[in-house]
Amino acid sequence: MRKITFTRVSVDTLANLKRDYYAALTAPSDGMWSTFASQADHFLLVDNDEAKGFCCVNSDQKLLQFYVEPNYDARTAFGQALEDLPISGAFAATIDPLAIALALDHQTSLKVHALMYQFPKTAEVKNPVFPDGADFQQLSQSHLDDAVAFAHETLGASPAWLSSYFSGLISRQELYGVLLKGSLIATGECRRNENHPAVSDVGMVIGKNHRGKGLATNVLRSLVKTSHRRGDLAICSTEADNPAAQKAISRAGFVCYHRIIEFGF
């Protein structure tokens, strides 16, 4: 008799299943969303003492990832997960057709939560143009305090968290900035995607007094050029309710191929 169980485990024990999950996606997954998933609670799916897959659920009881081995009864396993685990809904990307299909079987509501972009491999990157006296450059440890202060003022994020995060980016040569008369007016990230080879996640933060002037578009163009020098595909994402970011991303040459859908169960 079949017995499906879900046992909470450390994400570190799921390395092989995680690898198979990312390999099964139809396009590269967004690095930020992958980080959210890594911080969620993970559960190993076991059928008659054999590991068959996993899922992860965040603190808001939203399912972030669901994976089963090929040819396994995913529909039954998904239904069992909803019975056994505290799941109120899900975030599923259109690059994951299985998760979308399973979530549709149980949804009581759905909406587009985020847009996922790629820079087309055959598209030309326009040369970025910055204000007179402004310089786009890779940031070093000497810029750390200024970058933390800039991001804290602009985003309101914790200085302690920002310091740790930016230190990591700087050590990997993944943090950039636009300096005008020695002051940061924008930052940009070009992060190697940990789950997909030859892919870079790009993103930017623009100072409050420098928005609406095309700066975001030109930072993105610079980051795409950086990713291309590495031989990488550039990807990014933004919330569905952020038209300003969407406009800047599109003007930089990115194309929106996929969505992240929020489901209520």
PASEBA-1860 file (N, C-alpha, C; in nm, 3 decimals):
! residues 265
1> MRKITFTR> 0.085/-0.120/0.000/0.000/0.000/0.000/0.089/0.125/0.000 ~ 0.055/0.221/-0.087/0.136/0.341/-0.099/0.126/0.424/0.028 ~ 0.243/0.475/0.071/0.247/0.565/0.186/0.339/0.681/0.152 ~ 0.278/0.797/0.128/0.353/0.918/0.095/0.366/1.003/0.220 ~ 0.489/1.043/0.253/0.512/1.129/0.368/0.601/1.246/0.327 ~ 0.590/1.353/0.404/0.675/1.470/0.386/0.748/1.496/0.517 ~ 0.881/1.488/0.512/0.964/1.504/0.632/1.049/1.628/0.619 ~ 1.045/1.715/0.721/1.126/1.836/0.715/1.274/1.801/0.721
9> VSVDTLAN> 1.352/1.859/0.630/1.495/1.830/0.621/1.571/1.959/0.597 ~ 1.702/1.953/0.612/1.788/2.065/0.577/1.801/2.073/0.425 ~ 1.803/2.196/0.375/1.816/2.214/0.230/1.946/2.152/0.178 ~ 2.049/2.144/0.264/2.177/2.088/0.222/2.168/1.940/0.185 ~ 2.067/1.871/0.238/2.053/1.728/0.208/1.984/1.702/0.075 ~ 1.939/1.809/0.009/1.861/1.794/-0.114/1.938/1.836/-0.239 ~ 2.069/1.836/-0.231/2.151/1.890/-0.341/2.119/1.823/-0.474 ~ 2.108/1.691/-0.476/2.083/1.621/-0.602/1.943/1.650/-0.656
17> LKRDYYAA> 1.843/1.650/-0.568/1.707/1.679/-0.612/1.694/1.824/-0.657 ~ 1.762/1.915/-0.588/1.761/2.056/-0.630/1.823/2.071/-0.768 ~ 1.933/2.001/-0.792/1.998/2.006/-0.923/1.902/1.959/-1.031 ~ 1.832/1.849/-1.004/1.737/1.796/-1.101/1.620/1.892/-1.123 ~ 1.577/1.958/-1.016/1.468/2.055/-1.026/1.507/2.168/-1.122 ~ 1.623/2.229/-1.100/1.663/2.341/-1.185/1.689/2.297/-1.329 ~ 1.737/2.174/-1.347/1.760/2.124/-1.482/1.629/2.101/-1.557 ~ 1.521/2.077/-1.484/1.392/2.049/-1.547/1.318/2.175/-1.590
25> LTAPSDGM> 1.360/2.292/-1.543/1.293/2.417/-1.579/1.316/2.449/-1.727 ~ 1.222/2.520/-1.787/1.231/2.548/-1.930/1.317/2.671/-1.962 ~ 1.354/2.747/-1.859/1.438/2.866/-1.876/1.507/2.893/-1.742 ~ 1.610/2.977/-1.741/1.679/3.004/-1.615/1.587/3.068/-1.512 ~ 1.603/3.028/-1.387/1.524/3.083/-1.278/1.592/3.206/-1.221 ~ 1.511/3.298/-1.172/1.561/3.422/-1.115/1.638/3.394/-0.986 ~ 1.757/3.450/-0.973/1.841/3.422/-0.857/1.782/3.468/-0.726 ~ 1.711/3.583/-0.727/1.650/3.632/-0.605/1.543/3.535/-0.555
33> WSTFASQA> 1.461/3.484/-0.646/1.357/3.391/-0.606/1.416/3.258/-0.561 ~ 1.526/3.219/-0.621/1.594/3.097/-0.576/1.648/3.115/-0.434 ~ 1.694/3.236/-0.402/1.740/3.264/-0.266/1.624/3.257/-0.168 ~ 1.509/3.315/-0.206/1.391/3.304/-0.120/1.359/3.158/-0.091 ~ 1.366/3.075/-0.195/1.335/2.933/-0.178/1.436/2.866/-0.086 ~ 1.563/2.900/-0.097/1.665/2.836/-0.014/1.646/2.867/0.133 ~ 1.579/2.979/0.163/1.558/3.020/0.302/1.428/2.965/0.360 ~ 1.348/2.895/0.277/1.220/2.841/0.322/1.240/2.705/0.389
41> DHFLLVDN> 1.132/2.653/0.449/1.135/2.519/0.507/1.125/2.414/0.397 ~ 1.213/2.315/0.401/1.217/2.211/0.298/1.167/2.078/0.352 ~ 1.095/2.005/0.265/1.036/1.878/0.302/1.069/1.773/0.196 ~ 1.122/1.661/0.240/1.154/1.550/0.151/1.029/1.465/0.131 ~ 0.997/1.438/0.006/0.883/1.352/-0.028/0.933/1.208/-0.034 ~ 0.876/1.124/0.050/0.915/0.984/0.057/0.793/0.896/0.027 ~ 0.812/0.799/-0.061/0.706/0.704/-0.096/0.758/0.564/-0.068 ~ 0.698/0.498/0.032/0.743/0.363/0.070/0.894/0.357/0.089
49> DEAKGFCC> 0.944/0.451/0.169/1.085/0.457/0.209/1.180/0.499/0.097 ~ 1.128/0.547/-0.015/1.214/0.594/-0.125/1.191/0.743/-0.148 ~ 1.299/0.818/-0.152/1.289/0.962/-0.180/1.247/0.983/-0.324 ~ 1.141/1.062/-0.342/1.087/1.084/-0.476/1.082/1.230/-0.517 ~ 1.107/1.320/-0.422/1.101/1.462/-0.456/1.111/1.548/-0.333 ~ 1.076/1.675/-0.346/1.081/1.769/-0.234/0.987/1.885/-0.262 ~ 0.961/1.961/-0.159/0.893/2.089/-0.175/0.945/2.184/-0.068 ~ 0.921/2.314/-0.086/0.960/2.410/0.017/0.849/2.512/0.035
57> VNSDQKLL> 0.832/2.554/0.161/0.722/2.641/0.200/0.778/2.756/0.283 ~ 0.740/2.880/0.249/0.795/2.994/0.323/0.715/3.023/0.450 ~ 0.754/3.127/0.521/0.690/3.159/0.650/0.547/3.207/0.635 ~ 0.508/3.246/0.513/0.371/3.286/0.486/0.286/3.169/0.437 ~ 0.339/3.048/0.452/0.271/2.925/0.412/0.245/2.920/0.260 ~ 0.337/2.979/0.185/0.330/2.975/0.040/0.431/2.872/-0.013 ~ 0.384/2.784/-0.097/0.470/2.686/-0.162/0.556/2.757/-0.266 ~ 0.689/2.740/-0.258/0.779/2.809/-0.351/0.837/2.715/-0.457
65> QFYVEPNY> 0.858/2.589/-0.421/0.910/2.491/-0.517/0.844/2.356/-0.488 ~ 0.817/2.282/-0.595/0.764/2.146/-0.582/0.824/2.064/-0.695 ~ 0.888/1.953/-0.657/0.955/1.870/-0.759/0.937/1.722/-0.725 ~ 0.908/1.643/-0.827/0.908/1.498/-0.814/0.986/1.439/-0.931 ~ 1.035/1.318/-0.912/1.110/1.251/-1.018/1.023/1.232/-1.142 ~ 1.086/1.227/-1.260/1.009/1.202/-1.382/0.929/1.072/-1.373 ~ 0.807/1.075/-1.426/0.716/0.960/-1.431/0.653/0.926/-1.297 ~ 0.680/1.008/-1.194/0.616/0.985/-1.065/0.480/1.054/-1.065
73> DARTAFGQ> 0.389/1.006/-0.982/0.252/1.058/-0.975/0.251/1.193/-0.902 ~ 0.281/1.297/-0.977/0.294/1.430/-0.917/0.162/1.481/-0.863 ~ 0.052/1.450/-0.932/-0.078/1.504/-0.889/-0.117/1.450/-0.751 ~ -0.099/1.322/-0.730/-0.130/1.263/-0.600/-0.039/1.320/-0.492 ~ 0.089/1.331/-0.522/0.184/1.382/-0.424/0.153/1.528/-0.387 ~ 0.115/1.607/-0.486/0.083/1.748/-0.460/-0.040/1.758/-0.370 ~ -0.142/1.678/-0.399/-0.261/1.678/-0.314/-0.229/1.637/-0.172 ~ -0.139/1.540/-0.156/-0.099/1.496/-0.023/-0.024/1.607/0.051
81> ALEDLPIS> 0.059/1.680/-0.023/0.132/1.792/0.039/0.035/1.896/0.093 ~ -0.071/1.924/0.020/-0.168/2.023/0.067/-0.243/1.974/0.191 ~ -0.258/1.843/0.204/-0.324/1.788/0.322/-0.232/1.787/0.444 ~ -0.104/1.756/0.421/-0.012/1.733/0.533/0.062/1.857/0.581 ~ 0.080/1.955/0.493/0.165/2.070/0.527/0.081/2.198/0.537 ~ 0.131/2.295/0.611/0.059/2.423/0.624/0.079/2.508/0.499 ~ 0.003/2.481/0.394/0.017/2.551/0.266/-0.113/2.624/0.235 ~ -0.104/2.756/0.217/-0.222/2.836/0.186/-0.226/2.881/0.041
89> GAFAATID> -0.116/2.863/-0.029/-0.107/2.906/-0.168/0.031/2.876/-0.223 ~ 0.064/2.936/-0.336/0.192/2.907/-0.399/0.236/3.024/-0.487 ~ 0.366/3.033/-0.505/0.426/3.114/-0.610/0.486/3.016/-0.710 ~ 0.444/3.023/-0.835/0.496/2.931/-0.937/0.527/3.009/-1.063 ~ 0.642/2.982/-1.122/0.684/3.051/-1.244/0.643/2.972/-1.367 ~ 0.617/3.044/-1.475/0.578/2.977/-1.599/0.692/2.897/-1.660 ~ 0.814/2.911/-1.608/0.924/2.825/-1.652/0.915/2.687/-1.588 ~ 0.815/2.669/-1.499/0.793/2.542/-1.429/0.651/2.493/-1.461
97> PLAIALAL> 0.628/2.436/-1.579/0.493/2.397/-1.621/0.425/2.300/-1.525 ~ 0.501/2.209/-1.463/0.440/2.115/-1.371/0.379/2.187/-1.252 ~ 0.453/2.278/-1.191/0.402/2.351/-1.075/0.280/2.433/-1.113 ~ 0.283/2.495/-1.230/0.168/2.574/-1.275/0.045/2.484/-1.289 ~ 0.063/2.370/-1.354/-0.050/2.279/-1.377/-0.108/2.228/-1.246 ~ -0.021/2.191/-1.152/-0.069/2.138/-1.024/-0.138/2.247/-0.942 ~ -0.084/2.366/-0.945/-0.146/2.476/-0.871/-0.282/2.511/-0.929 ~ -0.296/2.504/-1.060/-0.424/2.534/-1.123/-0.533/2.438/-1.078
105> DHQTSLKV> -0.495/2.314/-1.046/-0.595/2.217/-1.000/-0.659/2.256/-0.868 ~ -0.591/2.340/-0.790/-0.637/2.369/-0.654/-0.663/2.517/-0.629 ~ -0.639/2.603/-0.726/-0.644/2.746/-0.701/-0.787/2.797/-0.679 ~ -0.797/2.893/-0.588/-0.920/2.969/-0.570/-0.900/3.113/-0.615 ~ -0.774/3.151/-0.634/-0.741/3.284/-0.685/-0.603/3.279/-0.747 ~ -0.578/3.368/-0.841/-0.444/3.378/-0.899/-0.424/3.517/-0.956 ~ -0.298/3.561/-0.957/-0.262/3.689/-1.017/-0.115/3.687/-1.054 ~ -0.078/3.768/-1.149/0.063/3.783/-1.186/0.133/3.863/-1.077
113> HALMYQFP> 0.237/3.804/-1.019/0.309/3.869/-0.910/0.435/3.940/-0.961 ~ 0.506/3.878/-1.054/0.632/3.936/-1.104/0.651/3.899/-1.250 ~ 0.732/3.979/-1.318/0.766/3.958/-1.458/0.913/3.917/-1.467 ~ 0.941/3.818/-1.553/1.076/3.766/-1.568/1.127/3.799/-1.709 ~ 1.245/3.858/-1.715/1.301/3.907/-1.841/1.432/3.836/-1.877 ~ 1.458/3.832/-2.008/1.588/3.791/-2.060/1.632/3.894/-2.163 ~ 1.764/3.911/-2.175/1.816/3.991/-2.284/1.842/3.897/-2.402 ~ 1.773/3.913/-2.514/1.786/3.818/-2.626/1.931/3.801/-2.669
121> KTAEVKNP> 1.969/3.677/-2.694/2.108/3.646/-2.727/2.155/3.716/-2.853 ~ 2.065/3.738/-2.948/2.105/3.797/-3.077/2.085/3.948/-3.082 ~ 2.033/4.007/-2.973/2.006/4.151/-2.973/2.133/4.231/-2.949 ~ 2.137/4.351/-3.005/2.250/4.441/-2.985/2.229/4.523/-2.858 ~ 2.334/4.540/-2.780/2.326/4.623/-2.660/2.364/4.765/-2.697 ~ 2.272/4.858/-2.675/2.303/4.998/-2.701/2.407/5.049/-2.602 ~ 2.489/5.139/-2.647/2.591/5.195/-2.558/2.525/5.283/-2.453 ~ 2.561/5.263/-2.326/2.502/5.346/-2.219/2.553/5.490/-2.226
129> VFPDGADF> 2.467/5.582/-2.186/2.502/5.724/-2.181/2.469/5.776/-2.041 ~ 2.570/5.832/-1.974/2.550/5.880/-1.838/2.565/6.032/-1.833 ~ 2.513/6.094/-1.728/2.524/6.241/-1.716/2.670/6.286/-1.719 ~ 2.691/6.408/-1.763/2.827/6.462/-1.765/2.889/6.454/-1.626 ~ 3.010/6.401/-1.622/3.081/6.389/-1.496/3.052/6.262/-1.419 ~ 2.956/6.181/-1.467/2.922/6.056/-1.399/3.006/5.942/-1.455 ~ 3.039/5.848/-1.369/3.126/5.737/-1.408/3.069/5.605/-1.357 ~ 3.048/5.511/-1.449/3.003/5.376/-1.412/3.126/5.291/-1.389
137> QQLSQSHL> 3.137/5.227/-1.271/3.256/5.150/-1.241/3.226/5.036/-1.144 ~ 3.315/4.939/-1.144/3.307/4.830/-1.047/3.347/4.885/-0.911 ~ 3.271/4.849/-0.808/3.298/4.901/-0.675/3.394/4.809/-0.600 ~ 3.472/4.869/-0.512/3.569/4.796/-0.431/3.532/4.811/-0.283 ~ 3.611/4.747/-0.198/3.585/4.756/-0.054/3.591/4.900/-0.004 ~ 3.665/4.985/-0.072/3.674/5.125/-0.030/3.540/5.197/-0.049 ~ 3.452/5.139/-0.132/3.321/5.200/-0.155/3.212/5.142/-0.065 ~ 3.247/5.044/0.019/3.146/4.969/0.092/3.058/5.059/0.179
145> DDAVAFAH> 3.119/5.145/0.259/3.040/5.228/0.350/2.945/5.319/0.272 ~ 2.993/5.375/0.162/2.907/5.463/0.081/2.793/5.383/0.018 ~ 2.822/5.262/-0.028/2.718/5.179/-0.090/2.611/5.141/0.012 ~ 2.655/5.108/0.134/2.559/5.072/0.240/2.471/5.191/0.275 ~ 2.533/5.307/0.291/2.456/5.428/0.325/2.358/5.463/0.214 ~ 2.401/5.450/0.089/2.315/5.480/-0.026/2.195/5.386/-0.029 ~ 2.219/5.257/-0.016/2.110/5.160/-0.023/2.016/5.171/0.096 ~ 2.073/5.201/0.213/1.988/5.217/0.332/1.894/5.337/0.314
153> ETLGASPA> 1.947/5.447/0.264/1.865/5.566/0.243/1.761/5.543/0.135 ~ 1.799/5.469/0.030/1.710/5.451/-0.085/1.606/5.343/-0.062 ~ 1.647/5.232/0.001/1.559/5.116/0.016/1.508/5.097/0.158 ~ 1.580/5.153/0.256/1.543/5.133/0.395/1.589/5.001/0.453 ~ 1.673/4.927/0.381/1.720/4.797/0.428/1.817/4.814/0.544 ~ 1.832/4.707/0.623/1.920/4.709/0.739/2.065/4.731/0.699 ~ 2.134/4.828/0.760/2.276/4.849/0.729/2.361/4.725/0.756 ~ 2.331/4.652/0.862/2.410/4.532/0.892/2.395/4.429/0.781
161> WLSSYFSG> 2.272/4.407/0.736/2.250/4.312/0.626/2.315/4.361/0.498 ~ 2.298/4.489/0.469/2.357/4.546/0.348/2.508/4.532/0.347 ~ 2.570/4.556/0.462/2.716/4.546/0.469/2.762/4.405/0.436 ~ 2.694/4.306/0.491/2.731/4.167/0.463/2.705/4.131/0.317 ~ 2.590/4.172/0.267/2.553/4.139/0.129/2.647/4.205/0.029 ~ 2.671/4.336/0.046/2.757/4.408/-0.047/2.902/4.360/-0.038 ~ 2.947/4.323/0.081/3.084/4.271/0.094/3.101/4.147/0.008 ~ 2.999/4.060/0.009/3.004/3.940/-0.073/3.007/3.973/-0.221
169> LISRQELY> 2.922/4.067/-0.262/2.920/4.107/-0.403/3.055/4.165/-0.446 ~ 3.110/4.251/-0.362/3.239/4.314/-0.396/3.348/4.209/-0.407 ~ 3.350/4.113/-0.316/3.454/4.010/-0.320/3.444/3.925/-0.446 ~ 3.324/3.914/-0.501/3.304/3.837/-0.625/3.305/3.925/-0.749 ~ 3.336/4.054/-0.730/3.340/4.151/-0.840/3.205/4.159/-0.911 ~ 3.099/4.171/-0.832/2.963/4.170/-0.887/2.885/4.298/-0.854 ~ 2.948/4.395/-0.787/2.879/4.518/-0.750/2.938/4.637/-0.827 ~ 2.849/4.719/-0.883/2.889/4.833/-0.965/2.815/4.958/-0.916
177> GVLLKGSL> 2.864/5.071/-0.958/2.799/5.195/-0.917/2.820/5.306/-1.018 ~ 2.733/5.406/-1.010/2.750/5.529/-1.088/2.785/5.639/-0.989 ~ 2.902/5.696/-1.005/2.948/5.802/-0.917/2.944/5.935/-0.990 ~ 2.884/6.035/-0.927/2.878/6.170/-0.980/2.942/6.263/-0.879 ~ 3.054/6.323/-0.917/3.130/6.410/-0.827/3.163/6.338/-0.697 ~ 3.197/6.209/-0.710/3.241/6.129/-0.596/3.130/6.068/-0.514 ~ 3.003/6.097/-0.547/2.889/6.044/-0.471/2.814/5.940/-0.553 ~ 2.772/5.834/-0.486/2.694/5.730/-0.553/2.553/5.782/-0.583
185> IATGECRR> 2.512/5.767/-0.708/2.375/5.802/-0.745/2.298/5.679/-0.793 ~ 2.369/5.567/-0.808/2.303/5.442/-0.848/2.399/5.327/-0.821 ~ 2.342/5.210/-0.794/2.421/5.088/-0.785/2.362/4.984/-0.879 ~ 2.445/4.889/-0.918/2.400/4.780/-1.004/2.469/4.651/-0.965 ~ 2.400/4.541/-0.984/2.454/4.409/-0.954/2.454/4.324/-1.080 ~ 2.559/4.246/-1.096/2.567/4.149/-1.204/2.619/4.020/-1.141 ~ 2.526/3.938/-1.093/2.558/3.820/-1.012/2.554/3.693/-1.096 ~ 2.658/3.612/-1.085/2.655/3.482/-1.151/2.546/3.396/-1.086
193> NENHPAVS> 2.457/3.341/-1.170/2.348/3.259/-1.121/2.402/3.126/-1.071 ~ 2.373/3.092/-0.945/2.430/2.973/-0.883/2.371/2.843/-0.938 ~ 2.255/2.850/-1.000/2.185/2.729/-1.042/2.186/2.704/-1.192 ~ 2.233/2.802/-1.268/2.235/2.789/-1.414/2.369/2.839/-1.468 ~ 2.443/2.756/-1.539/2.571/2.800/-1.594/2.550/2.906/-1.702 ~ 2.645/2.997/-1.711/2.646/3.101/-1.815/2.522/3.189/-1.810 ~ 2.477/3.221/-1.688/2.364/3.312/-1.668/2.402/3.412/-1.560 ~ 2.370/3.540/-1.581/2.391/3.644/-1.481/2.258/3.712/-1.448
201> DVGMVIGK> 2.234/3.730/-1.317/2.120/3.809/-1.271/2.166/3.954/-1.257 ~ 2.092/4.046/-1.317/2.127/4.187/-1.307/2.015/4.264/-1.240 ~ 2.051/4.372/-1.174/1.954/4.458/-1.108/2.017/4.589/-1.070 ~ 1.934/4.688/-1.041/1.988/4.820/-1.011/1.903/4.891/-0.907 ~ 1.964/4.988/-0.839/1.896/5.079/-0.747/1.935/5.220/-0.787 ~ 1.834/5.305/-0.806/1.860/5.442/-0.851/1.826/5.538/-0.738 ~ 1.914/5.634/-0.714/1.891/5.734/-0.611/1.762/5.811/-0.634 ~ 1.697/5.850/-0.527/1.564/5.912/-0.535/1.564/6.040/-0.618
209> NHRGKGLA> 1.674/6.114/-0.616/1.680/6.241/-0.689/1.726/6.226/-0.833 ~ 1.746/6.101/-0.878/1.799/6.080/-1.013/1.711/5.985/-1.095 ~ 1.585/5.970/-1.054/1.494/5.882/-1.125/1.421/5.958/-1.236 ~ 1.369/5.881/-1.331/1.293/5.941/-1.440/1.379/6.012/-1.542 ~ 1.510/5.985/-1.541/1.601/6.053/-1.635/1.674/5.954/-1.726 ~ 1.633/5.827/-1.724/1.697/5.727/-1.810/1.817/5.659/-1.747 ~ 1.847/5.694/-1.622/1.965/5.637/-1.557/1.951/5.486/-1.539 ~ 1.834/5.439/-1.499/1.813/5.296/-1.478/1.838/5.217/-1.606
217> TNVLRSLV> 1.787/5.268/-1.718/1.807/5.200/-1.846/1.954/5.189/-1.879 ~ 2.029/5.295/-1.856/2.171/5.294/-1.893/2.255/5.211/-1.797 ~ 2.216/5.204/-1.670/2.284/5.112/-1.578/2.263/4.969/-1.625 ~ 2.140/4.937/-1.663/2.111/4.801/-1.711/2.189/4.769/-1.838 ~ 2.200/4.863/-1.929/2.278/4.839/-2.050/2.424/4.809/-2.015 ~ 2.478/4.881/-1.917/2.616/4.856/-1.874/2.629/4.717/-1.814 ~ 2.529/4.676/-1.736/2.534/4.544/-1.672/2.520/4.432/-1.776 ~ 2.440/4.455/-1.878/2.429/4.355/-1.986/2.564/4.340/-2.055
225> KTSHRRGD> 2.630/4.451/-2.082/2.763/4.444/-2.144/2.860/4.368/-2.054 ~ 2.849/4.389/-1.924/2.934/4.315/-1.830/2.906/4.166/-1.837 ~ 2.779/4.128/-1.840/2.743/3.986/-1.848/2.790/3.925/-1.980 ~ 2.782/4.001/-2.088/2.826/3.950/-2.218/2.977/3.929/-2.222 ~ 3.052/4.014/-2.154/3.196/3.994/-2.149/3.231/3.864/-2.079 ~ 3.144/3.818/-1.990/3.162/3.690/-1.923/3.114/3.573/-2.010 ~ 3.042/3.605/-2.116/2.981/3.501/-2.197/2.848/3.454/-2.142 ~ 2.783/3.539/-2.059/2.660/3.501/-1.990/2.536/3.560/-2.056
233> LAICSTEA> 2.424/3.492/-2.036/2.291/3.545/-2.066/2.248/3.631/-1.949 ~ 2.196/3.751/-1.974/2.151/3.841/-1.869/2.001/3.823/-1.847 ~ 1.961/3.807/-1.720/1.820/3.797/-1.685/1.791/3.893/-1.569 ~ 1.663/3.928/-1.553/1.623/4.010/-1.440/1.473/3.993/-1.419 ~ 1.422/4.051/-1.311/1.279/4.044/-1.284/1.236/4.168/-1.208 ~ 1.106/4.193/-1.206/1.051/4.303/-1.128/0.906/4.273/-1.096 ~ 0.852/4.340/-0.995/0.714/4.318/-0.956/0.619/4.365/-1.066 ~ 0.502/4.300/-1.069/0.403/4.333/-1.171/0.346/4.473/-1.152
241> DNPAAQKA> 0.354/4.527/-1.030/0.299/4.659/-1.003/0.406/4.768/-1.000 ~ 0.516/4.747/-1.072/0.624/4.846/-1.080/0.645/4.888/-1.225 ~ 0.555/4.971/-1.280/0.566/5.008/-1.422/0.692/5.085/-1.456 ~ 0.745/5.163/-1.360/0.867/5.239/-1.389/0.984/5.145/-1.416 ~ 0.998/5.042/-1.333/1.106/4.945/-1.355/1.084/4.869/-1.485 ~ 0.961/4.833/-1.513/0.931/4.761/-1.636/0.969/4.843/-1.759 ~ 0.941/4.972/-1.754/0.975/5.059/-1.867/1.127/5.066/-1.886 ~ 1.199/5.081/-1.776/1.346/5.090/-1.785/1.405/4.960/-1.837
249> ISRAGFVC> 1.354/4.848/-1.789/1.404/4.717/-1.831/1.379/4.696/-1.980 ~ 1.260/4.730/-2.026/1.227/4.713/-2.168/1.311/4.804/-2.256 ~ 1.331/4.928/-2.211/1.412/5.022/-2.290/1.557/4.977/-2.298 ~ 1.603/4.902/-2.198/1.740/4.851/-2.201/1.755/4.735/-2.300 ~ 1.642/4.682/-2.349/1.649/4.576/-2.450/1.603/4.440/-2.402 ~ 1.561/4.429/-2.276/1.514/4.301/-2.224/1.374/4.270/-2.277 ~ 1.345/4.141/-2.285/1.213/4.095/-2.329/1.152/4.011/-2.218 ~ 1.025/4.035/-2.190/0.954/3.962/-2.084/0.896/3.833/-2.142
257> YHRIIEFG> 0.959/3.720/-2.109/0.914/3.591/-2.160/0.828/3.515/-2.059 ~ 0.846/3.539/-1.930/0.781/3.456/-1.830/0.725/3.539/-1.715 ~ 0.639/3.474/-1.635/0.574/3.537/-1.521/0.590/3.450/-1.397 ~ 0.581/3.511/-1.281/0.565/3.439/-1.155/0.423/3.462/-1.109 ~ 0.348/3.356/-1.092/0.206/3.363/-1.059/0.187/3.333/-0.910 ~ 0.106/3.415/-0.844/0.069/3.388/-0.705/-0.068/3.322/-0.702 ~ -0.074/3.204/-0.641/-0.197/3.128/-0.631/-0.247/3.128/-0.488 ~ -0.377/3.137/-0.469/-0.440/3.109/-0.342/-0.512/2.977/-0.352
265> F> -0.502/2.895/-0.246/-0.567/2.764/-0.246/-0.687/2.766/-0.150
END
